Amino acid sequence: MHMLKGAVSAVVPQSVKSYALSTAEYLAPVMTESRFQQEGMLTADEFVAAGDLLVQKCPTWAWSGGDASRARPHLPADKQFLVTRGVPCAQRAKALAGDFAAAHGAEPDDDGAMDEDGWTGCAAPRAPRGRAAGGEGEATLATAAAATTEEDERIPSMEEYEEADLHDEHDGAVAGVRTLSLGGASNVVRTRTYDVSITYDKYYRCPRVWLLGYSEARQPLAPAQVLEDISTEHANKTCTIEPHPHLVSGVFASIHPCRHAEVMKRLCEQLQSGGAVCRADQYLILFLKFISTVIPTIEYDYTMSFEGF
């Protein structure tokens, strides 16, 4: 009940802010010169190139044109946004955080110490990920596991990307409804699923994630239910409920992109300090590793080696 009240009370101010930002995004000029290295931002062309690489490396992701009436002229008609469908979500994010805290002899922190935008640390553990359908090796960001400064604590900490957390723990597909067979049809366990999409935000010049959830019975999830699958550090703080920019129906949860470029710039700097090459077309692969700390139990396909493309 408390979460439901919180979700409802947050919708009205979020709607006003979202309308203002959508107008600003519509009016914002199209960035044509790359600012990837300097500010962690992407041009529309760089977003398309990054999307092409993601689709190539992770075939569960695909481009979509969306509704033609909502097409953005700065993007190809058939490459308006990226989507992966039927992504399993077997556990609630708060329950995962509770299990982690219990194992370490601590109580889960529902409030968290964060700045006014809700971007402090993504301390929630992550569910095991399956191998990417087209992946090449295990996921690793060991070169990015450097200690952070107090300034870094304003954004998700690099400590979230410890090598142990990013290695595959189980094989298996990550698309479709996950089932667990225990010897008969009556023992099949169904989970929540999500359609996860990534759009290009022209105002913030970076990707933005959208979530459409379904219950075990394939019924759309209510906003309060979707918030159960977002880390407690970010639900009702950096998550908004609003229409999808490229679709005419459905109400989606979105991870607000106001700090995405800043986080991505910091992650790339950490990788480069360890000798890795960080290119603009690799952006979405690194971005999805970061977003996995916000939605730790939604098991979308991103697991692959970052280096050596």
C-alpha positions in Angstrom: 0.0 0.0 0.0 2.8 2.4 0.9 4.5 1.8 -2.5 1.2 2.3 -4.3 0.6 5.6 -2.6 4.2 6.6 -3.4 3.8 5.7 -7.1 0.5 7.6 -7.4 1.8 10.7 -5.6 4.8 10.7 -7.9 2.9 10.5 -11.1 1.4 14.0 -11.2 4.6 16.0 -10.7 6.5 13.6 -12.9 3.9 14.1 -15.7 4.3 17.9 -15.6 8.1 17.6 -15.6 8.0 14.9 -18.3 5.8 17.1 -20.6 8.2 20.0 -20.2 11.2 17.9 -20.9 9.6 16.2 -23.9 8.9 19.7 -25.3 12.5 20.7 -24.7 13.7 17.6 -26.4 11.5 18.3 -29.4 12.9 21.9 -29.7 16.5 21.0 -28.9 18.9 21.2 -31.9 20.4 18.0 -33.3 24.0 17.6 -32.2 26.2 16.9 -35.2 29.7 17.0 -33.7 30.8 14.2 -31.4 31.2 15.0 -27.7 31.6 11.4 -26.7 35.1 11.7 -25.3 34.6 15.2 -23.7 31.1 14.8 -22.2 29.9 11.2 -22.6 27.3 12.3 -25.1 26.3 10.8 -28.5 25.2 12.3 -31.8 22.2 10.6 -33.4 24.6 9.0 -35.9 26.7 7.6 -33.1 23.6 6.2 -31.4 22.7 4.4 -34.6 26.2 3.0 -34.9 26.2 1.9 -31.3 22.8 0.2 -31.9 24.1 -1.6 -34.9 26.9 -3.1 -32.9 24.6 -4.1 -30.1 22.3 -5.9 -32.5 25.3 -7.6 -34.1 26.7 -8.8 -30.8 23.4 -9.5 -29.0 20.8 -10.8 -31.5 18.0 -10.7 -28.9 18.1 -6.9 -29.5 16.5 -5.5 -32.7 15.8 -2.1 -34.3 12.2 -0.9 -34.6 10.7 1.9 -36.6 7.8 2.4 -34.1 4.8 4.4 -35.1 5.4 6.4 -38.3 3.6 9.4 -36.9 6.2 9.6 -34.1 9.3 9.1 -36.2 12.2 11.4 -35.5 13.7 12.9 -38.6 17.3 12.8 -37.2 17.1 8.9 -37.1 16.6 6.4 -39.9 12.9 5.4 -40.4 13.6 1.8 -39.5 16.0 2.6 -36.7 14.1 4.8 -34.3 14.7 2.7 -31.2 16.1 -0.6 -30.0 14.0 -3.3 -28.3 14.3 -6.7 -26.7 11.0 -8.5 -25.8 9.9 -11.1 -23.2 12.9 -10.5 -20.9 12.5 -12.6 -17.7 12.4 -11.1 -14.3 12.1 -13.8 -11.7 12.8 -11.9 -8.5 11.9 -8.5 -7.1 14.7 -6.0 -6.8 14.0 -5.3 -3.1 14.0 -9.0 -2.3 17.4 -9.3 -4.0 18.7 -6.4 -2.0 17.3 -8.0 1.2 19.0 -11.3 0.4 22.3 -9.6 -0.2 22.0 -7.6 3.1 21.0 -10.7 5.1 24.0 -12.6 3.7 26.3 -9.8 4.8 24.7 -9.2 8.2 23.2 -5.9 7.4 19.7 -4.5 6.9 18.8 -3.3 3.4 18.7 0.5 3.0 15.4 1.6 1.6 16.2 5.2 1.5 19.9 5.4 0.6 22.1 8.4 0.8 21.9 10.2 -2.5 21.7 13.5 -4.1 18.5 15.3 -5.1 18.4 13.4 -8.4 18.7 10.0 -6.8 22.1 9.2 -8.4 24.4 8.1 -5.7 25.5 4.5 -5.7 23.7 1.5 -7.2 24.4 -0.7 -4.3 21.9 -3.4 -5.2 23.4 -6.7 -6.3 22.6 -8.0 -9.7 20.9 -11.3 -10.7 23.0 -13.8 -12.7 23.0 -13.1 -16.4 22.9 -15.7 -19.2 25.5 -15.7 -22.0 24.6 -13.5 -24.9 23.2 -15.3 -27.8 26.0 -13.8 -30.0 28.4 -13.0 -27.3 32.2 -13.6 -27.5 33.4 -14.6 -24.0 32.4 -13.7 -20.5 31.5 -10.2 -19.4 34.3 -8.3 -17.6 35.0 -4.7 -16.6 37.9 -5.5 -14.3 39.8 -2.6 -15.7 37.1 -0.3 -14.5 37.1 -1.6 -10.9 39.3 1.2 -9.6 38.6 2.9 -6.3 36.5 6.0 -6.6 36.8 9.4 -4.9 34.2 11.2 -2.8 33.2 13.1 -6.0 32.6 9.8 -7.7 30.0 8.9 -5.1 27.6 11.4 -6.6 27.1 8.9 -9.4 26.9 5.1 -9.5 30.2 3.8 -8.1 32.7 1.9 -10.1 32.7 -0.6 -7.2 29.5 -1.8 -8.7 31.4 -3.3 -11.5 33.6 -5.7 -9.6 34.8 -8.5 -11.8 33.1 -11.2 -9.6 29.7 -9.6 -10.1 30.0 -9.4 -13.9 31.2 -12.9 -14.7 28.5 -15.3 -16.0 27.3 -17.7 -13.2 24.8 -19.7 -15.3 24.4 -20.5 -19.0 21.0 -20.0 -20.6 18.9 -17.9 -22.9 17.7 -14.5 -21.7 14.8 -14.0 -24.0 11.2 -15.1 -23.6 9.3 -16.4 -20.6 11.7 -18.4 -18.3 10.4 -21.8 -17.3 11.7 -24.3 -14.8 10.7 -27.9 -15.5 10.5 -30.2 -12.5 9.1 -33.2 -14.2 5.6 -32.2 -15.3 3.6 -29.4 -16.8 2.1 -28.5 -13.4 5.7 -27.7 -12.2 6.5 -25.1 -14.7 7.3 -21.8 -13.0 6.4 -18.6 -15.0 8.0 -15.3 -14.2 7.3 -11.6 -14.9 8.6 -10.5 -18.3 9.6 -7.1 -19.7 9.9 -5.5 -23.1 12.9 -3.3 -22.7 13.6 -0.5 -25.3 16.3 2.1 -25.8 15.6 5.5 -27.4 17.8 8.4 -28.3 17.1 11.5 -26.2 17.9 14.6 -28.3 17.9 16.9 -25.3 20.3 15.0 -23.1 22.1 13.5 -26.1 22.3 10.0 -24.7 20.3 6.7 -24.7 17.2 6.3 -22.5 15.7 3.0 -21.2 11.9 2.2 -21.3 10.2 -0.7 -19.5 6.9 -2.4 -20.3 6.2 -5.2 -17.8 3.9 -8.2 -17.8 2.7 -10.4 -15.0 3.2 -14.2 -15.0 -0.2 -14.4 -16.7 0.9 -11.9 -19.4 -1.2 -9.1 -18.0 0.3 -5.5 -18.1 1.9 -4.5 -14.8 0.7 -1.5 -12.9 3.2 1.3 -12.2 3.6 0.3 -8.6 4.4 -3.2 -9.6 7.0 -2.1 -12.1 8.7 -0.1 -9.3 9.2 -3.4 -7.5 11.7 -4.4 -10.2 13.7 -1.2 -10.0 16.4 -0.8 -7.3 15.2 0.9 -4.2 17.8 3.6 -4.7 16.2 4.7 -7.9 12.5 3.8 -7.8 10.4 7.0 -7.5 13.6 9.1 -7.8 15.1 8.6 -11.2 12.2 6.5 -12.6 9.2 8.2 -14.3 5.9 6.7 -15.7 5.0 8.2 -19.1 4.1 7.3 -22.7 6.8 5.9 -25.0 8.1 8.6 -27.5 7.8 6.2 -30.5 4.6 4.2 -29.7 1.0 5.3 -29.5 -0.2 3.0 -26.8 1.0 1.7 -23.4 2.4 3.4 -20.3 6.0 2.8 -19.7 8.5 3.2 -16.9 11.6 5.1 -17.9 15.0 5.5 -16.3 15.6 9.3 -16.5 18.7 10.2 -18.5 19.7 13.4 -16.7 22.9 11.9 -15.4 23.6 9.2 -18.0 26.2 11.2 -20.0 28.1 12.1 -16.8 28.1 8.5 -15.7 29.2 7.2 -19.1 32.0 9.7 -19.3 33.3 8.6 -15.9 33.1 4.9 -16.8 35.0 5.5 -20.1 37.7 7.4 -18.2 38.1 4.5 -15.8 38.4 2.1 -18.7 40.9 4.2 -20.5 43.0 4.7 -17.4 43.4 0.9 -17.3 44.6 0.9 -20.9 41.3 -0.1 -22.6 40.0 1.6 -25.8 36.5 3.1 -25.4 34.8 3.9 -28.7 31.5 5.6 -29.4 30.1 2.5 -31.1 30.7 0.5 -27.9 28.6 2.9 -25.9 25.4 0.9 -25.6 27.2 -2.3 -24.4 28.9 -0.4 -21.5 25.6 1.6 -21.0 23.6 -1.6 -20.5 26.1 -2.9 -17.9 25.6 0.3 -16.0 21.8 0.2 -16.3 21.9 -3.4 -14.9 22.6 -1.9 -11.5 19.3 0.1 -11.7 17.2 -2.9 -12.9 19.2 -5.7 -11.3 16.6 -8.5 -11.8 15.5 -7.8 -15.4 17.8 -10.2 -17.2 18.2 -8.6 -20.6 21.0 -9.6 -23.0 24.2 -7.7 -22.6 26.8 -10.2 -21.4 29.9 -10.1 -23.5 33.5 -9.0 -23.4 33.8 -5.3 -23.6 37.4 -5.3 -24.9 38.6 -6.7 -28.2 35.8 -5.7 -30.6 
